[in-house]
Amino acid sequence: MDRLFEKIRGNRFVVFGRAGMDLFAQDVGVKSEDAEVFQADLGGSSANTCVGLSKLGSGAALVTSVSNDAVGRFCINRLKHYGVSNDYIRSIDGEFRTSLAVYESRTEDFQNVLYRNGAADFQVTESDVDQVDYTRFDVVLGAGTVFASEPSRSATFKAFANAKAAGLPIVFDIDYRPYSWPSPEVASDVLTRAAEASDVIVGNDEEFDFMAGGAGKGLAMAEDLATAGKLAIYKMGPDGAITFWSGQRIRTGVYPTQAIKPVGAGDSFLSGLLASLAAGHDLESAILRGSACAAITVRRPGCAPAMPTTEDLDAFLRDHPVPTQP
């Protein structure tokens, strides 16, 4: 068995990234400015991935910082609610604040207002990541957002080095958010270095294009990463994905669904992919199960609460046995 998949089957994931609070209009189709009732729950790409893993039966721990206030404590409480370990979450004082996202359960003219000025999660330090007991885990996950600012950028590169020293594979979700970065040039350089330090790289076509330096160049970059011994998953939205691994080029479709919002799909895909590999599914099957998780998530309000359980996933696949042909 390949060592990468053997490690993933250990099913214990430590995730470096952000947690935040989501506020979303409770009524489907209602714009935020017209909403009378909002629902609050956990958000943030890495926290969502942790929740997705936990709901699918995997062990997940989040490494991050949150503000020492009601919003930060809300996020910690919701992580506990979903079964995610908060052993490595530090509450910080001062003017740093946990991120807040306000969005809608609608796809037409979708609005997502994100508050990330002075984001608390960027304050993760090298000392924080050195306190992680890497022997408790089998896989390290990192999202591109943590590399957008210091000190979390240097801290996460240190975490990757610690993971390598502990013999753990690294999964990197490119997760490029332009508004967080000082410049596109810095982002391209840092994200490329993070990809080169990782064993599994997951991103959409626009993210790979960005790292590769231009439109249409990303697919070749994904293939080059695989040639260097990595697993690269190149997502193309409704057109499915192309996965490069060990000389293989695996083309997969998606599961059509009635989406009520465009957010949460990528986080759910990643958690579904990894949890399925951990459960012993082959790579192509795991990719399709990740796609099914994404389809389930976008048809429900919110992100963390919309992530499917194993029972939800199995029921969806019984009702939707055949994905689109790539």
BADREN-195543 format. One line per 3 residues: their letters; for each residue x, y, z of N, C-alpha, C. Coordinates in pm, whole numbers. Example, Ala and Ser with C-alpha at 12.3 -4.5 7.8 and 13.67 -1.06 7.14 Angstrom:
<pts>
AS> 1319:-569:780:1230:-450:780:1320:-330:780; 1285:-225:708:1367:-106:714:1290:3:787
</pts>
This chain:
<pts>
MDR> 85:-121:0:0:0:0:88:125:0; 49:223:-77:125:346:-81:126:411:57; 240:466:96:253:524:229:155:638:253
LFE> 132:721:151:40:834:168:-97:785:212; -152:688:141:-286:639:173:-286:560:304; -176:496:333:-166:425:460:-174:524:577
KIR> -106:637:565:-112:738:671:-252:798:681; -315:827:568:-449:885:572:-546:791:641; -525:661:624:-615:564:687:-605:565:839
GNR> -505:630:893:-500:647:1038:-615:732:1089; -666:822:1001:-792:894:1025:-785:998:1137; -666:1050:1164:-653:1156:1266:-587:1278:1199
FVV> -662:1387:1190:-621:1503:1113:-601:1624:1205; -489:1694:1184:-469:1822:1252:-467:1930:1145; -549:2034:1165:-577:2132:1061:-533:2270:1108
FGR> -454:2337:1023:-407:2473:1052:-486:2571:967; -556:2663:1031:-640:2755:956:-727:2839:1046; -839:2884:993:-919:2979:1067:-1056:2925:1104
AGM> -1107:2979:1214:-1246:2960:1253:-1310:3098:1258; -1437:3105:1229:-1509:3231:1234:-1655:3208:1266; -1726:3317:1281:-1870:3310:1299:-1939:3340:1166
DLF> -2039:3260:1132:-2123:3285:1016:-2259:3334:1062; -2309:3437:997:-2448:3479:1012:-2512:3468:874; -2616:3387:862:-2679:3371:732:-2830:3386:745
AQD> -2887:3453:645:-3031:3476:644:-3104:3342:653; -3192:3331:748:-3256:3203:773:-3348:3160:659; -3418:3254:599:-3511:3220:493:-3438:3208:359
VGV> -3461:3099:290:-3397:3074:161:-3445:3177:59; -3351:3235:-15:-3382:3329:-120:-3388:3474:-77; -3379:3501:53:-3391:3638:104:-3254:3705:107
KSE> -3247:3829:59:-3123:3905:64:-3095:3950:207; -2968:3967:239:-2930:4003:376:-2997:4131:422; -3004:4231:333:-3062:4359:374:-3213:4352:396
DAE> -3275:4245:349:-3419:4228:366:-3453:4124:473; -3351:4058:527:-3376:3949:622:-3418:4004:759; -3508:3932:822:-3550:3967:958:-3488:3873:1061
VFQ> -3449:3754:1017:-3391:3656:1109:-3264:3599:1047; -3155:3601:1124:-3030:3539:1084:-3000:3423:1179; -2938:3321:1124:-2890:3210:1206:-2739:3222:1222
ADL> -2689:3194:1339:-2546:3198:1365:-2492:3057:1378; -2373:3033:1321:-2306:2905:1341:-2158:2923:1311; -2086:2817:1321:-1943:2816:1295:-1916:2836:1147
GGS> -1807:2905:1115:-1762:2921:978:-1611:2924:972; -1558:2967:858:-1413:2966:837:-1374:2837:768; -1296:2846:661:-1271:2729:576:-1212:2611:651
SAN> -1112:2635:734:-1048:2523:804:-1139:2464:911; -1213:2550:981:-1309:2500:1079:-1417:2417:1010; -1463:2464:894:-1563:2387:819:-1509:2249:780
TCV> -1384:2245:735:-1325:2117:697:-1317:2024:817; -1280:2079:933:-1278:1999:1056:-1415:1941:1088; -1517:2025:1077:-1653:1978:1104:-1692:1868:1006
GLS> -1660:1890:877:-1691:1789:778:-1624:1656:808; -1498:1659:849:-1427:1538:886:-1491:1470:1006; -1521:1550:1108:-1579:1495:1231:-1714:1430:1203
KLG> -1797:1495:1122:-1929:1439:1091:-1919:1308:1014; -1810:1290:943:-1790:1168:864:-1710:1062:940; -1687:1086:1069:-1625:985:1153:-1476:994:1170
SGA> -1416:1102:1123:-1270:1121:1139:-1240:1201:1264; -1119:1186:1315:-1072:1270:1424:-1013:1398:1368; -1052:1513:1423:-1004:1641:1371:-974:1736:1485
ALV> -861:1805:1475:-822:1909:1570:-785:2033:1492; -827:2149:1539:-797:2276:1473:-690:2351:1551; -593:2406:1478:-490:2491:1537:-514:2633:1487
TSV> -550:2723:1578:-579:2861:1537:-579:2951:1659; -602:3079:1636:-623:3176:1743:-759:3240:1723; -827:3268:1832:-954:3340:1829:-947:3454:1929
SND> -1029:3554:1909:-1032:3667:2003:-1093:3623:2135; -1038:3680:2242:-1086:3647:2377:-1211:3729:2407; -1319:3692:2339:-1445:3763:2356:-1559:3666:2326
AVG> -1681:3718:2324:-1798:3632:2306:-1795:3559:2173; -1748:3625:2065:-1746:3562:1934:-1643:3449:1930; -1526:3474:1987:-1424:3370:1993:-1472:3250:2074
RFC> -1536:3277:2188:-1588:3168:2270:-1701:3094:2200; -1781:3166:2122:-1886:3102:2044:-1825:2999:1948; -1718:3038:1879:-1653:2946:1785:-1599:2822:1855
INR> -1536:2843:1970:-1484:2728:2046:-1597:2636:2087; -1707:2693:2134:-1821:2612:2176:-1881:2533:2059; -1887:2596:1941:-1942:2524:1826:-1849:2414:1779
LKH> -1718:2437:1786:-1624:2330:1753:-1645:2211:1846; -1660:2238:1975:-1688:2130:2070:-1818:2058:2033; -1919:2135:1997:-2049:2079:1960:-2035:1979:1846
YGV> -1949:2011:1750:-1933:1924:1633:-1827:1815:1654; -1768:1809:1772:-1672:1703:1802:-1531:1731:1756; -1499:1858:1731:-1364:1896:1687:-1281:1935:1809
SND> -1159:1884:1818:-1072:1916:1931:-1027:2062:1926; -1032:2128:2040:-984:2266:2051:-861:2275:2141; -787:2164:2152:-670:2161:2240:-564:2262:2201
YIR> -560:2300:2073:-454:2388:2024:-509:2522:1974; -617:2567:2037:-673:2698:2005:-638:2795:2117; -577:2908:2081:-536:3008:2179:-627:3130:2169
SID> -682:3173:2282:-761:3296:2287:-667:3413:2314; -680:3519:2233:-586:3631:2245:-660:3760:2277; -595:3843:2357:-649:3973:2396:-608:4080:2295
GEF> -651:4201:2321:-615:4312:2234:-724:4341:2133; -685:4405:2022:-781:4450:1923:-806:4350:1810; -740:4235:1814:-762:4133:1711:-901:4073:1729
RTS> -966:4041:1616:-1102:3991:1621:-1120:3865:1535; -1203:3776:1584:-1242:3658:1507:-1325:3701:1387; -1302:3638:1274:-1370:3676:1150:-1521:3654:1159
LAV> -1594:3739:1087:-1740:3730:1079:-1781:3736:933; -1865:3642:890:-1919:3640:754:-2070:3651:760; -2125:3740:678:-2270:3757:668:-2310:3726:524
YES> -2392:3623:505:-2425:3583:370:-2568:3531:362; -2603:3478:244:-2742:3447:214:-2758:3304:164; -2879:3253:177:-2914:3125:118:-2979:3151:-18
RTE> -2897:3193:-114:-2944:3223:-248:-2824:3215:-342; -2850:3188:-468:-2743:3180:-566:-2742:3301:-659; -2859:3358:-688:-2866:3474:-776:-2829:3600:-698
DFQ> -2734:3677:-752:-2687:3799:-685:-2645:3771:-541; -2577:3659:-521:-2532:3620:-386:-2438:3724:-328; -2457:3753:-199:-2373:3849:-129:-2308:3783:-7
NVL> -2180:3805:10:-2108:3757:127:-2024:3872:179; -2060:3925:294:-1988:4037:354:-1897:3979:462; -1767:3994:442:-1670:3932:532:-1592:4038:608
YRN> -1590:4025:741:-1517:4117:827:-1391:4045:877; -1273:4090:825:-1146:4026:864:-1037:4128:893; -1071:4250:923:-969:4347:962:-911:4308:1097
GAA> -779:4302:1105:-716:4263:1232:-754:4123:1274; -753:4030:1179:-802:3894:1204:-719:3822:1310; -789:3763:1406:-722:3694:1517:-644:3572:1470
DFQ> -693:3504:1367:-628:3380:1324:-491:3403:1262; -463:3526:1219:-330:3556:1166:-224:3566:1278; -267:3557:1403:-174:3571:1515:-121:3439:1568
VTE> -145:3331:1496:-82:3203:1532:69:3216:1516; 144:3168:1614:289:3186:1617:361:3051:1603; 492:3060:1581:573:2938:1576:567:2864:1708
SDV> 559:2936:1819:544:2871:1949:415:2791:1957; 308:2845:1899:180:2773:1898:192:2640:1824; 253:2642:1707:258:2519:1627:359:2419:1685
DQV> 459:2470:1757:555:2380:1822:493:2306:1940; 384:2358:1994:318:2293:2107:227:2178:2064; 204:2165:1933:121:2055:1885:196:1923:1901
DYT> 128:1823:1954:185:1689:1965:155:1615:1834; 250:1618:1743:227:1562:1610:214:1409:1613; 258:1346:1721:244:1201:1731:99:1159:1751
RFD> 12:1255:1783:-130:1225:1802:-205:1216:1670; -136:1252:1558:-207:1267:1432:-141:1187:1321; -215:1172:1212:-165:1098:1096:-144:1186:974
VVL> -216:1299:968:-212:1387:851:-221:1532:898; -147:1620:831:-154:1764:855:-225:1830:737; -319:1922:767:-387:2000:663:-355:2147:684
GAG> -331:2216:573:-313:2360:577:-391:2426:466; -453:2540:496:-528:2615:394:-452:2741:358; -466:2785:233:-391:2899:184:-412:3026:262
TVF> -527:3041:326:-555:3165:399:-455:3190:510; -402:3087:574:-311:3109:687:-177:3166:643; -146:3155:512:-18:3205:462:-24:3352:419
ASE> -141:3414:431:-159:3549:375:-93:3657:458; -61:3630:583:-7:3735:671:83:3672:776; 167:3756:834:251:3713:946:182:3749:1078
PSR> 208:3672:1186:307:3563:1197:258:3426:1152; 129:3415:1112:77:3281:1081:146:3219:960; 196:3302:868:264:3247:750:387:3167:792
SAT> 476:3231:866:597:3162:911:563:3046:1003; 460:3065:1085:420:2960:1178:373:2835:1103; 298:2854:996:247:2737:923:357:2668:844
FKA> 450:2744:789:566:2679:727:643:2598:832; 650:2651:954:716:2575:1063:635:2449:1094; 503:2460:1093:419:2342:1117:442:2237:1009
FAN> 456:2281:885:484:2186:776:619:2117:799; 718:2192:843:849:2133:872:838:2033:987; 761:2069:1089:740:1977:1202:671:1850:1156
AKA> 575:1865:1065:503:1749:1013:598:1656:938; 683:1715:855:780:1633:781:872:1558:876; 917:1628:981:1006:1565:1078:936:1450:1151
AGL> 804:1461:1167:728:1357:1235:679:1249:1140; 712:1263:1011:673:1163:913:527:1170:870; 466:1289:884:325:1305:848:311:1367:710
PIV> 221:1316:626:195:1381:497:120:1511:518; 138:1602:422:76:1735:429:-23:1750:315; -145:1788:350:-249:1818:252:-266:1970:248
FDI> -260:2028:129:-267:2173:113:-385:2211:26; -478:2286:84:-591:2342:11:-553:2485:-28; -537:2512:-156:-484:2641:-201:-567:2758:-146
DYR> -698:2750:-156:-789:2843:-88:-743:2989:-99; -721:3034:-221:-670:3170:-244:-782:3272:-229; -765:3365:-136:-860:3474:-114:-784:3606:-135
PYS> -797:3671:-250:-715:3788:-283:-719:3899:-180; -834:3919:-114:-848:4032:-22:-758:4020:101; -706:3902:128:-622:3884:248:-475:3912:224
WPS> -433:3922:98:-291:3926:66:-243:4067:38; -114:4095:67:-61:4229:38:-47:4255:-111; -25:4151:-192:-14:4167:-337:-27:4031:-404
PEV> -68:4027:-532:-75:3899:-604:62:3832:-616; 167:3913:-629:302:3857:-645:344:3780:-521; 318:3839:-405:351:3771:-278:269:3644:-267
ASD> 139:3653:-298:51:3537:-287:98:3422:-376; 131:3453:-500:173:3349:-594:299:3279:-545; 395:3357:-498:521:3300:-450:499:3213:-327
VLT> 424:3262:-230:406:3190:-103:322:3064:-125; 214:3075:-200:129:2959:-222:202:2851:-302; 287:2892:-396:365:2794:-471:463:2721:-380
RAA> 527:2796:-290:618:2731:-195:544:2634:-104; 423:2671:-63:344:2582:22:306:2455:-54; 270:2470:-181:235:2353:-263:355:2260:-279
EAS> 471:2318:-302:591:2238:-322:631:2164:-195; 591:2218:-78:623:2153:50:522:2047:89; 415:2032:9:304:1945:46:306:1815:-33
DVI> 226:1721:14:213:1591:-53:86:1581:-135; -18:1653:-93:-146:1656:-163:-183:1802:-184; -214:1842:-306:-253:1979:-336:-390:1977:-400
VGN> -484:2052:-341:-621:2058:-390:-655:2203:-419; -706:2229:-540:-744:2366:-575:-832:2366:-697; -895:2480:-722:-975:2490:-844:-890:2544:-959
DEE> -949:2546:-1077:-873:2585:-1195:-819:2727:-1184; -898:2819:-1128:-852:2957:-1114:-734:2967:-1017; -736:2887:-910:-627:2891:-813:-498:2835:-871
FDF> -508:2724:-943:-389:2669:-1008:-337:2765:-1115; -427:2826:-1192:-386:2925:-1292:-311:3039:-1226; -364:3085:-1113:-300:3197:-1043:-158:3160:-1001
MAG> -141:3044:-940:-7:3002:-898:87:2984:-1016; 31:2937:-1128:113:2909:-1246:148:3034:-1324; 81:3145:-1295:117:3270:-1358:32:3313:-1475
GAG> -87:3252:-1493:-172:3297:-1602:-280:3199:-1638; -383:3250:-1704:-496:3168:-1744:-451:3054:-1836; -502:2934:-1808:-471:2820:-1892:-342:2747:-1857
KGL> -268:2799:-1757:-139:2737:-1722:-149:2641:-1603; -261:2646:-1533:-272:2573:-1407:-274:2422:-1422; -336:2373:-1529:-346:2228:-1546:-207:2167:-1561
AMA> -122:2232:-1637:16:2182:-1654:91:2185:-1522; 64:2288:-1440:130:2295:-1310:86:2179:-1221; -44:2148:-1223:-93:2035:-1144:-26:1906:-1188
EDL> -12:1889:-1319:53:1769:-1371:201:1765:-1333; 267:1880:-1334:408:1886:-1294:425:1849:-1147; 333:1895:-1063:339:1860:-921:327:1709:-902
ATA> 238:1647:-981:223:1502:-972:348:1430:-1022; 410:1485:-1126:535:1427:-1176:642:1428:-1068; 635:1529:-980:730:1539:-869:692:1449:-751
GKL> 590:1365:-770:555:1268:-666:438:1308:-578; 365:1413:-615:255:1460:-533:120:1418:-593; 17:1423:-510:-120:1402:-554:-181:1540:-577
AIY> -223:1568:-699:-278:1700:-733:-420:1684:-784; -513:1759:-724:-653:1754:-764:-692:1891:-817; -725:1894:-945:-756:2017:-1020:-906:2022:-1041
KMG> -975:2105:-962:-1122:2111:-965:-1169:2214:-1068; -1281:2181:-1133:-1333:2267:-1238:-1482:2296:-1220; -1527:2305:-1095:-1666:2338:-1069:-1761:2236:-1129
PDG> -1860:2281:-1206:-1958:2188:-1263:-1900:2092:-1366; -1776:2117:-1410:-1712:2027:-1507:-1633:1915:-1439; -1644:1906:-1305:-1580:1796:-1234:-1436:1826:-1197
AIT> -1351:1724:-1201:-1212:1740:-1159:-1121:1648:-1239; -995:1688:-1245:-889:1603:-1301:-788:1581:-1189; -761:1455:-1160:-668:1419:-1054:-545:1353:-1113
FWS> -428:1403:-1073:-301:1348:-1121:-234:1276:-1005; -201:1148:-1027:-137:1073:-921:-65:950:-978; 64:941:-950:142:822:-982:123:777:-1127
GQR> 131:875:-1219:118:844:-1360:-25:834:-1409; -121:843:-1320:-262:835:-1360:-320:975:-1380; -416:982:-1470:-495:1103:-1491:-641:1061:-1477
IRT> -702:1093:-1363:-837:1047:-1331:-935:1162:-1353; -1028:1142:-1444:-1128:1244:-1476:-1260:1206:-1413; -1318:1293:-1333:-1442:1264:-1264:-1544:1375:-1286
GVY> -1671:1339:-1283:-1779:1434:-1296:-1828:1482:-1160; -1949:1537:-1158:-2009:1587:-1035:-2151:1532:-1024; -2211:1559:-909:-2351:1521:-887:-2438:1644:-897
PTQ> -2526:1650:-998:-2615:1765:-1010:-2700:1781:-885; -2724:1905:-846:-2803:1930:-725:-2870:2065:-737; -2970:2089:-654:-3039:2217:-649:-2973:2303:-542
AIK> -2872:2378:-580:-2798:2460:-483:-2881:2579:-439; -2871:2611:-310:-2934:2733:-260:-2830:2838:-222; -2701:2802:-234:-2594:2897:-205:-2466:2845:-268
PVG> -2366:2932:-292:-2244:2887:-359:-2126:2862:-265; -2144:2870:-134:-2031:2858:-42:-2034:2725:33; -1915:2681:77:-1901:2560:157:-1867:2436:77
AGD> -1879:2442:-55:-1858:2323:-136:-1714:2272:-129; -1618:2364:-140:-1477:2322:-140:-1436:2258:-9; -1480:2315:103:-1446:2259:234:-1508:2120:249
SFL> -1632:2107:203:-1701:1978:214:-1639:1874:122; -1598:1916:2:-1530:1824:-89:-1405:1767:-24; -1324:1855:36:-1197:1811:94:-1220:1714:209
SGL> -1314:1747:297:-1339:1658:410:-1396:1524:362; -1485:1528:261:-1539:1403:209:-1434:1316:142; -1344:1380:66:-1234:1309:1:-1146:1238:105
LAS> -1102:1313:205:-1007:1258:303:-1073:1153:391; -1195:1179:437:-1264:1081:521:-1290:952:444; -1318:964:314:-1342:845:233:-1214:766:210
LAA> -1103:836:185:-975:766:175:-942:697:307; -970:764:418:-943:706:549:-1027:581:572; -1148:579:514:-1237:465:531:-1204:350:437
GHD> -1104:369:349:-1059:261:263:-1108:265:121; -1178:371:81:-1222:383:-58:-1102:411:-148; -1109:363:-273:-1001:394:-366:-1009:541:-405
LES> -905:590:-473:-892:733:-498:-1009:788:-580; -1047:722:-689:-1155:773:-772:-1287:777:-695; -1314:671:-620:-1436:667:-540:-1435:778:-435
AIL> -1320:801:-374:-1311:905:-271:-1335:1044:-330; -1284:1067:-451:-1307:1196:-517:-1456:1216:-542; -1523:1112:-590:-1666:1121:-617:-1746:1140:-488
RGS> -1705:1075:-381:-1774:1093:-253:-1753:1237:-203; -1634:1292:-227:-1612:1433:-193:-1703:1523:-274; -1721:1492:-402:-1812:1570:-486:-1955:1560:-437
ACA> -1993:1443:-390:-2129:1427:-336:-2146:1509:-209; -2044:1513:-125:-2050:1596:-4:-2070:1743:-40; -1999:1789:-143:-2014:1928:-187:-2156:1953:-235
AIT> -2212:1859:-309:-2348:1874:-360:-2450:1882:-246; -2428:1804:-143:-2518:1807:-27:-2508:1941:44; -2388:1990:63:-2365:2111:142:-2427:2234:78
VRR> -2419:2248:-54:-2471:2368:-118:-2623:2369:-128; -2688:2260:-94:-2834:2258:-97:-2894:2284:41; -2811:2315:139:-2857:2341:275:-2805:2478:321
PGC> -2878:2547:411:-2829:2674:464:-2704:2656:549; -2619:2759:551:-2500:2756:634:-2389:2672:573; -2277:2665:646:-2164:2583:601:-2141:2467:698
APA> -2095:2495:820:-2072:2386:914:-2198:2302:937; -2314:2363:960:-2433:2279:982:-2478:2204:857; -2434:2249:739:-2475:2184:614:-2389:2065:577
MPT> -2274:2050:643:-2185:1938:611:-2256:1806:641; -2244:1706:552:-2318:1581:572:-2252:1486:671; -2333:1403:733:-2284:1289:809:-2264:1173:712
TED> -2206:1065:762:-2189:946:678:-2324:894:631; -2423:899:720:-2558:854:683:-2617:942:573; -2597:1074:585:-2645:1166:480:-2579:1134:346
LDA> -2449:1111:350:-2373:1084:227:-2420:955:163; -2434:850:242:-2476:721:187:-2617:731:127; -2705:804:195:-2842:820:143:-2842:898:12
FLR> -2760:1003:4:-2751:1081:-120:-2702:995:-235; -2600:914:-209:-2544:831:-316:-2641:722:-359; -2727:675:-269:-2830:579:-310:-2930:645:-406
DHP> -2959:773:-380:-3055:844:-464:-2992:904:-589; -2859:920:-588:-2787:979:-700:-2668:889:-736; -2696:772:-790:-2586:675:-810:-2490:708:-922
VPT> -2530:796:-1014:-2447:819:-1131:-2413:969:-1142; -2285:1005:-1134:-2248:1145:-1155:-2251:1182:-1303; -2234:1307:-1332:-2223:1351:-1471:-2100:1289:-1535
QP> -2108:1265:-1663:-1992:1214:-1735:-1894:1326:-1764; -1768:1308:-1728:-1672:1417:-1751:-1643:1436:-1899
</pts>
